[in-house]
Amino acid sequence: MTRFFKRLPVLLAAIVCLLSVANTASAAQTLDAVRERGFLICGATNALPGFAQIDADGRWSGFDVDLCRAIAAAVFGDPNLIEFRSLRGEARFASLQSDAVDVLTRNGPWTARRDTLYGASYVGTSFFDGQAFLVPQSLGLVSAFELDNVRICVIDGGDDLERIQEFFFANQAIYTEVPYEDIEDLSLAYRSGRCDAVSASGRQLQAIRRALPDPSAHRILPERISKELLGPVVRAGDTQWFNIVRWTLFALINAEEVGVTSLNTESLAASHTPAIKRILGVEGDYGTPLGLKPTFMADAIRAVGNYAELYDRHFGPQTGAALVRGQNSLWSNGGLLYAPPVR
């Protein structure tokens, strides 16, 4: 009996190791499952203008939607082999764990808890965001540090309210809290003039702004008083699928950096620039180790464009509510957007 108890830690460690291997083996089947099914299933957010929305004919569009289309193009060479599922509120990780979706690109910031406790893994950052302020252009403000003696609409009882308190205390400015229960209340209160500004995440403010009668009469101030990183999420344990989604995203970022667009992938195939040739699959083979074609990055870029094309399509001037790239500019342009090189 004594000998058994001495061996018990070793036996337990062996069991844990075997279970881990079993879980990894069962998880490392996403690519095969997607191919056998014949299309990708993407979990997108409930309507958030600019990021994901559905038109009257049931067609999906948006920044997050196009990220999913890029993944479908990388896997199949066709961005249309995809099905979107709208996931409301916090209902996302169970769908991922139960194989109801293959990837999430919805509105859920990257945190330690989400990345470690729910059987999910964030593959990278596709959009940098944080709590910001929406104000009328008529106030003449260009910076959040100019806010003083203003009424701020904000969600009650959460981190947003606490951050505002800290921000105005640090800047020794005067403000009045106008708390509400949800984001729809903030929009209605702002429209009716019950507050001078709204504070929420930049993407939520962009959705509010786009719904206003004249979006150009309002601006989102450039400062962020919190940090929120958003990006695709996959099931934990499937390294192959994790890397497929990750390098599809990285391909779009790197493509902008070297000037590869949806329109010039063919003409640049004869380029003498090594970085361009590697992205297009002309030099080196970065697809086969992932179970994909050597040209999977070029296929993704051809389908949705590079990161700049993606951003401009959904947040550019033609939307009527242009959103300054700011943190989402390339690192070489003063932003935070950065991807490892393809080499």
Secondary structure, DSSP 8 states (H G I E B T S, - for coil): -HHHHHHHHHHHHHHHHHHHHHHHHHHTTHHHHHHHHTSEEEEEES-BTTTBEE-TTS-EESHHHHHHHHHHHHHHS-TTSEEEEEE-TTTTHHHHHTTS-SEE-SS----HHHHHSSSEEE---SEEE-EEEEEEGGG---SGGG--SEEEEEETTSHHHHHHHHHHHHTT--EEEEEESSHHHHHHHHHTTS-SEEEEEHHHHHHHHHTSS-GGGEEE-S--SS-EEE--EEETT-HHHHHHHHHHHHHHHHHHHHT--TTSTTGGGG---HHHHHHTTSSS-SSGGGTS-TTHHHHHHHHH--HHHHHHHHHSGGGTS----GGGSBGGGTSSB------
